[in-house]
Amino acid sequence: MSENKGREYCLIVEGAYLTEGEAEHALRDPFIEDWVEQTGHFKIHNMDDIQVTPGVTLGSLGVVEIDERVFEIASVDPEHPLTEHKAKGVAEALRRQDMFDEVNVEAKEE
């Protein structure tokens, strides 16, 4: 079990999005809408305040297209990579938002 210690994880998601930009909007929009409902406003600097899951902010996640309609969601903050636990929390949050057809957690390629 200790072999997973220090490993970085990511999410592999599939959805009907043609570009990284569309997939990024699909990732962010539901969380931004919830933030606006709670606070009444949104500014771009709030991305680092919006919690996707404990310990993971919306601003720390990036989207990269790896195949047609398949995207990798991973931490863009080298100081705070996604642990397996955090990645599973993000995956659960994305499943609740229902913006992607498939959501899977994988160890990130070294």
C-alpha positions in Angstrom: 0.0 0.0 0.0 2.9 2.4 0.7 3.9 2.1 -3.0 1.1 4.6 -3.8 2.5 7.1 -1.4 3.7 10.1 -3.4 2.1 9.0 -6.6 0.2 11.6 -8.6 -3.2 10.9 -9.9 -5.5 12.3 -12.5 -8.9 11.8 -13.9 -9.6 10.5 -17.4 -13.0 11.8 -18.5 -15.1 11.3 -21.6 -17.7 13.7 -22.9 -19.3 15.2 -26.0 -16.8 18.1 -26.1 -14.8 18.9 -29.2 -12.1 21.0 -27.6 -10.2 21.4 -24.4 -11.9 24.7 -23.9 -15.4 23.1 -24.0 -14.3 20.4 -21.6 -12.8 23.0 -19.3 -16.1 24.9 -19.3 -17.9 21.7 -18.5 -15.6 21.1 -15.6 -15.9 24.7 -14.2 -19.4 25.9 -15.0 -21.4 23.9 -12.4 -19.0 24.9 -9.6 -19.0 28.5 -10.6 -22.8 28.5 -10.8 -22.9 27.0 -7.2 -20.4 29.7 -6.1 -22.6 32.5 -7.6 -25.7 31.1 -5.9 -23.9 31.0 -2.5 -22.1 34.4 -2.8 -24.0 36.4 -5.3 -20.9 37.1 -7.5 -17.9 35.7 -9.2 -14.5 37.1 -10.2 -11.7 35.1 -11.8 -9.6 35.2 -8.7 -12.3 33.2 -7.0 -11.2 30.1 -8.9 -8.7 29.4 -6.1 -11.5 29.8 -3.5 -14.0 27.4 -5.0 -13.5 23.9 -3.4 -14.2 21.0 -5.7 -13.5 18.6 -2.9 -11.6 19.2 0.4 -8.0 20.3 -0.5 -8.7 20.8 -4.2 -9.6 24.2 -5.7 -11.1 24.7 -9.1 -8.2 26.9 -10.0 -5.7 24.1 -9.4 -7.2 21.8 -12.0 -6.3 21.8 -15.7 -7.8 20.0 -18.7 -5.8 18.4 -21.5 -7.3 16.6 -24.5 -5.7 13.1 -24.9 -7.9 11.7 -27.6 -11.1 12.6 -29.4 -13.6 13.5 -26.6 -11.3 12.1 -24.0 -9.6 14.5 -21.5 -7.2 14.3 -18.6 -8.0 16.5 -15.6 -5.0 16.9 -13.3 -3.5 19.4 -10.9 -1.6 22.3 -12.5 -0.1 23.2 -9.1 3.2 21.3 -8.6 3.1 22.0 -4.9 -0.3 20.3 -4.6 -0.6 17.2 -6.9 -3.7 15.1 -6.8 -3.3 12.2 -4.4 -5.5 9.1 -5.0 -7.8 10.3 -2.2 -8.2 13.8 -3.6 -8.6 12.4 -7.2 -11.4 10.2 -6.0 -13.1 13.2 -4.3 -12.9 15.2 -7.5 -14.2 12.2 -9.5 -17.2 11.9 -7.1 -17.9 15.7 -7.4 -17.8 15.5 -11.2 -20.1 12.5 -11.2 -22.6 14.5 -9.1 -22.4 17.4 -11.6 -23.0 14.9 -14.5 -21.1 16.9 -17.1 -19.0 14.0 -18.4 -20.2 10.5 -19.6 -17.3 8.6 -18.0 -15.1 9.7 -15.1 -12.1 7.4 -14.0 -9.2 7.9 -11.6 -5.8 6.8 -12.8 -2.2 7.1 -11.7 -0.6 9.8 -13.7 2.1 8.8 -16.1 5.6 9.6 -14.8 
